[in-house]
Amino acid sequence: MENNMIPEQFMMNKLAEAKVHFERALDCKHTEFDDLYPYMVEHPQFFWYKRYVAWSELLTVVKLCRELDIDWTTAFSAQQAEYITKRVMSSKVLDYWYETNDSREHVG
């Protein structure tokens, strides 16, 4: 596929949006998902599912960047890029996405 069909800046914007969405889900903050399924807040599994949806979105955008030969890694720390490359959202990803729990940079 030729890269000139989709502007690189468009994909980088989508990547940034997906990252923010995942980080908001990780921090248990409001996302579009809450608006789609407001009744889910009452269920304990909601936050896990919300994170899974956001993680899947992030992986999908990264996959598209790879297919378009767009360097997606510049938007993430080396550790975050490694988590994404492994593709599995483990407890390690949830606990250490921000590198250390002492230096969390929460999304707004």
N, C-alpha and C positions, 0 to 999 in steps of 0.2 A: 504494500500500500504506500502511496506517495504521501510524504509528510505535509506537502503544501495544500492538501485538501482541508485540513483543520489547523488553524493557526496555533502555534506553540503557546502563545500567551493565553488563549482560550483554555487549553488543557491545564496550564499551570494554575489558572484561576479555579478550575473545577477541582484540581488537586488540593488547593488551599481550602476550598469549601468543604471537601470531604474530610480533611484533617481536622478542621474546626468542629465539624459535626461529630467526629469520633471523640475528640477531646471533651466536648460538651457532654456527650453520653458517658464518657469515662468519669467525669466529675459530677454526674447525676444532675446536670443542669437541663433546662428546657431545650428541646429540639423540635423540629417539625414533626417528628414521630409522635410526640406527645399530643399534638393537635389532631393527628390522624386516629389515634387510639386513646382518647382521654380516660376511658374506663379501665385501661390496663394499669394505671397508677396504683390501683387497689390490690393488685396481685404481686406477690413476692418475686416471681420470675420476671417481672416487667423489666427491671434494670439490666438483667443479663441479656434478655432478648433485644432491648434497645441498643446495647453495646454491640451485640452480634450484627444487627442490621447496619449500624454505622461502620463497623469493621469490614463488612462485606462491600459496602459502598466504596470505602477507601481502597480495598484490594482491586475492585473493578476499575477504578480510575487509574490506578498504578498499572494494571494490565494494559489498558488502552495507551498509556504513555509509552510503555515498552514497545508495543506494536507500532507506534508512530515514531520510535527512536527519539523520544524526548527524555532527557535526564531528569527523572523525578526525584532522585536522591538528594538534590540540593535543598529541597524543602524540609528535610528531616535531619535529625542528628544521626551519627553513624549507628548508634544502638537502635534507634527507631527504624532506620532503613533495614537493619538486620532482622528485626522482628517482622517487618513487612515481607521481606524476602522469604522468610520461613513460612509465612502465611497463616500460621496457627495462632489464634488468640488465646494464649495461655494465661495462667495467673501471673506469670512473670511479666507479660506485656501489661496487664492491668496494674500491677504493683510498681513497675519501673519504667513506664512510658516516659515519665519526666526525668529520667536518669536516676535521681534519688528522691526519696520522699521529702527530704529537707529543702530541696530547691524547686519545688513544683512551680511551674509557670502556668497557672490556670487560665483558661480561655475566658474571655469576657462575655 
